[in-house]
Each structure stands twice: as structure tokens, then as C-alpha cells.
């Protein structure tokens, strides 16, 4: 998430690693807090991955998107957040040159994967609510898995091209104590438009439409309950309620994501007209990364199936014969 247009030569001349000004106690507390954040992110998302993969009842198209988001969040917690926090605490890049290159690529790639996963979730919920019969007939688990794999592969290739055609090592700032990538004007504009304008707008608009459709479904449910009590109407009502509940919970996930993403998006869009501050951008990028920590908490608060799966996993019942067939919904 180091999208910048600052002059790297001037930055190298001005930048130096500051002396550590905090006390040892505060220093230790910062690292203990960082370890707690990393542990929560990695373990929380790992529990989501285990739950969706193990329990066959959770093998649904929407849950394949949740699984994809959990994998990207897990990798963010494992590979990006620890390095980003150390960079912030030390106010200095203390790792090797090759580590800088890997960190830049991985952080770009995983942040983009999370954004596209959330966008796919928004599309999935919109289609499921706007045309539930077509969705049930056309969207299978295999189809969604193909979409997820295609998303990861295309983003992988795109970010390889980004680093290669942006000048490879020539635009990577490797002056002592710092590590970030300077994008040329064309790539910078494309990155900002794609990740911070187009996708942000698409996600917001789709979920506004989702909530409008959900309100119409609520009115339809009331009308069905008033007019008839047949088995068919009850089945239709239950199905509509289930879709509305899924949209509501995933709407909370999307809203939190947009809230974490918004400050960084504004800063990136205004990057060419304001004086760029590396420290400010690090804090805003960290807010985006911390969304990966928050997502498992949202699942734990709003998904009863996730709490049941966590209990079964932590008590090692998933190792029992036929445990994958347990009813967790």
C-alpha cells in the first residue's frame, strides 16, 4: 500500500533513522501489542479457513468468497502486518534490500486481493437478492471457486507487470532506513482510479442497492405472511429472510472495510496535490491492514455458525469421524 509520487532522491537526502525517544517500557508495550494484533489476525482468519474448508454444510458460493477473503487476511496478518508494525515502531527500515522488494510486492498484491474480494462479495449479494432464482440456478460452488482462483491469478499477474513495467528496481527507494515504491504518473493514476475510485464506488453503490432490495423483500415477506400460510409461502419467506440476513451481516463487513479504506483512499487520490508524508501514509495503510484483524471479530459477533465451528475446532472434535457432516447452521 505504498502508492507515492514523492521525489525519491530528495527523500533519501532528507531521511535519516531517528534516535529512539520512547522509554524501554513503552517500547516493549508497543511490541507486545503488535504481537497481539498479529496473533489475533492470523488465528482468527485461520479459524475461518478451517471452518469453511472442513464443514461441508458451509460449502456454499458465498462462503467461497468469505474463504478467499479470509485467506488474503490471513496472509496479510502473517506477512505484511508484522513488517509494517516494525517499520512504524522503529521509524526506520531495518531489513535487507530483498526484503524491501518482497514486502512492497506482497503488500500491494494482498491489499488488492482483499479489495477485489470485498467487491466480489458485494456483487454476489446483489445478484443473490435481485434475482435469487437465476443465482440459485447459475452460481454453484465450482463456479465461484473458478471466479476466486481467476481473481487471484489475474491480480498476481497484474502486480508482476506493475513492478516490471514501472521500472523494476529503478523506482524502488532503497536509501538507508527507508523502503517504498515510487509509481510513475501513468501507473499512479491507474492504481488510484482502479483501487480507490472505481472499486470503492462499485462496492458502495452495490450495497446501497442491496439494502434497497432487502427492504422490498421485507415488505414482500409481510404481505406473504398476511395473505397465506401455505408451506410454499413459508419456504419462500424463510429463503428471503436467509438472504436478507446474509446481506445484512456481509453489509457490516463491507461497511467496516470501506471505513478502514476511506482515509487511505482520500490520501492517495490527493497525493498529487498535497505534501506527501510517509509517516501519515503508513498510519493510514496500517488502518487498511487492520481490517484483516477486524473481520474475524465480525464473524464471531454475527455468525452463530462461526462460533459453533470455533468451539468444535478448539475442542478438537473436527478430528472425529464424519465431523465434517455436523450441522453447524
N, C-alpha and C positions, 0 to 999 in steps of 0.2 A: 504493500500500500504506500510506497514511497514515490508518488507521482509528483515530480517537481520540474520547474523550469529555471532554477537559480543558476547563476554562473559558477561552475564548479571550481575554476581557477581562483576566483576571488574568495570562495568559501574555504578553500584549502589554506589560503594565506591568512585568513582571519581565524580559522578554527584551531582550537587547542583543547586538550583534555584538562578540565578544571581540577583543582585540588578538591578532595573530598571534604565538604564543610559540615556534614552531619556527624553526630556522635555515633560511637560504636553501637550503642543500644538501638538507636533509630535505624542504623544500617542493617543490623541483624533482623529487626522487626520487618523492614521492607522485604528482605529476602524470605522470611518465614511467610509473610502474606503472599508473596509471589508464588511460593511453593504450594500454598493452599489453593490459589486460583488455578494453577496448572493441574493439581491433583483433582479438583472438582471438575474441571473441563474434560480431562482425559477419562476419568472414571465414570462421570455422568453420561458422556456420549458412548462410552464402551458398553454401558448397560443398555442403552437404546439399541445399539447394533446387535448385541446378543439377543435381546428380546424379539426384535423383528425377524432376525435370521432363524431363531430356534423354534418359535411357536408358529405352527402352520396357520393358525387362525388369524394371524396378523399379516399373512401374505396377501395383501391387497395392493392395487395400483397406487393408491395414495401413500401407503406405508413404504413403498419402494422409494418414493421421493423423500419421505422422512428419513429412511435409511441412508440415502445419498447425502442428505444434509448432515446427518449425524457423523458419517464418515469424514466429510470435509471439516466439520467442527472438531472431531477427534484429532485429525492431523494438524489443525491449527493449534490445538492445545498442546500437542506433542512436539511440534517442530517450529512453530512461529512464536507463540506467546512467551516461552522461556527466554528466547534470544531477545525479543523485543523488550521484555521487562529488564533484563540485564543491561541492555543498551541504554534504557531510560535511567536506571538507578546509577549506573556508572557515568552517565553523560559522556560516554566515550565508547568507540568500537574496540573491543579488547581481543577479538578473534582474528583468524588468519584471513588472507585475501580471498582464497577459495571459499571460505565460509561466508564471506560477504556476498559473493556471486550466488551461492546456493540459497542464502536467506532471501535475497531480492527475488529470485525466481519463484521460490516456494510460496512466499508471502503474496506475491502477485497472483499466482495460479490459484491458491486455495481461497483467497478472498473473492476472486472472480467466481469460483465454483460455488461458494456459498450464495452469492448474489443470484446466479442463474438458477440454483436450486430453489430459492425462495420465489423467483419469478415463475418457475415451473409449477410450484405449489399453488400459486395464485391462478395460473391458467387451469390447472386441474380442478380446483374448486369451482371456478366459474363455469367450466363445461359441465361438471357434475350437477350443478344446481340449475343451470339454464336449460340443459337438455339431458335429463337423467336417463331416459330410455336409450338414447344414442350412446351415452357414456358407458352404460352397462353392457351394451352390445358390442361396442367397438374397442373399448380400452380394457385390455387384460393385463395380468401381471407381467407376462412375457413382453407385451408391447411397451409397458412402462420401463421394464429393465433395459430394453433396447434404447429407449429415449435417454435414460440415465447414463448408460455406457457411451452413447454418442455425444452427450453433453460433456463428459469428462475428456473424451478423446479429442474433440474439437477444441476445447479450451486448452488442452495440453499443447496441441499443435500451434494454436494461435499465440500462446505465450513464448514458445520457442521462436516463432517468427518475430515477435515483438523484440526480444532481446537480440536476435541476429541482425535484423534489418535496422534496428535503432543504433547500430554501431558497435554491438557486442561490448568489448572491454573499454572502448574509447569514451563512452558516456557513463561509465560506472565510476563514481567518485571513490577513490581508494587512498585518499590522503590520510595521513596518520590520525587515527581516532575517529574516523567517520566512515559511513557506508550508506550510499543511496544511489539511485539511478536517475540521471537527467534525461528526460524524454525530449526529442526534437519536436518542433511545433506541430507537425502533422500527426505524429503518434500521440502527442499530448491531447490535441483536440479530439482525436478519435476515441481515446480512452475515456476522456471526460464525458463526451456525448453518449458513448455506449453504456458505461457502467454507472454514471452518476446522473444522467439526464433521461435517456431513453428507458432503461430498465426501471429506474426509480418511478418514472411516470406510469409505465405499464403496470407495475405492481400496485401502485396507488389506485389507478383507475379501475383495474380489475376487481380489487377488493371493495371499492365503493359499489360497483355493480353487483358483487356477491351479496352485500348486505341489503341492497335494494330487492334483489330476488328473494333473499331469505325472509324479508318482511312480507312479500307477496305469498310465499309459502305458508307463513304463519296464519295469514288471513284465510288461505285455502284450507288449511287444517281445521280451523274453527268452523268453516262452512260445512266441511265433510262431517265433522262430529255432530253438528246440529241437524243436518239433513238425514243422515243414515248411520246405522251402527252395524253394517254388514261386515263379514270377515275381510272382504276385498278392501273396503274403505279403511278398516283398521290397519291392514297390511300397508296400504298406500300411505296412511298417516304416519305409521312407525318409520317407514322408509324416508319420508320427507323430514321427520324430526331428526333422524340419524344424520342426514345430510346437513341439516341446519346446525346441529351440534358440532359436527366436524368442521364446518366452515367457521363457526364462532371461535373454537379453540385455535384453529390454524390462523384465524384472523388476529388473535392475540399475539401469536408467534410472529406474524408478518409485521404487525404494528410495532412490536419491540425492535425488530430488525430495522425498520425504517427510522425509528427514533435513534438507534445507535448509528445509523448510516448518515443521517441528515447533516449533522455538523461537519463531518468529513467531506460530504458531497458539496456543501456550500463552499468550504475552504478550497477544495480542488477546482471548482468552477471559477472562483475568484482569484485563483493562483496567479493569473497573468496580470492582474490589476492591483494587487496588494503586495506588500513586502513580505516575502515568504520567511517564516520562522520554523526551523527544523524541530525545535522543541515542541512548539504548538502542534505541528502536524503529527509528531509521534504520539502525543496525548490523544488526538482525535482518531488516529489509526488504531490505538490501543482500545478505544471505545468500540470500534468495529470488531476487533478480535474478541473482546469480552462478551459480545453477543453469543459466541460459541459456548461460553460458560453459562449464560442465562438460559439457553434453550432447554437443557435437561431439567432445570428447575421448573420451567413452564409445563413440561410434560408431567413432572411429578405432581404439580398442583392441580392440573386439569384433566389428566388422563388416568382414570382408575385402572385401566389395563396395564399401564406402565408401572404403577405401584405394585400390582399383583405380580408382574413379571420380575420386578426387582426383588420382591420377597422370595419368590421361587428360586431366583438365581443366587442370592446371598445365602440361602439355606441349603444350597447345592442340590435341590430337588430336580434341577434340569438334567442331572446325570442319571435319573431313574429311567427305567424302560418306558417308552411311549410318553415321556414327559412333554414331547413336542405337540401332542394331541390334547393337552389340558385346555379346558375352557377358561380363557383369561378375559373375555369380554363381558 
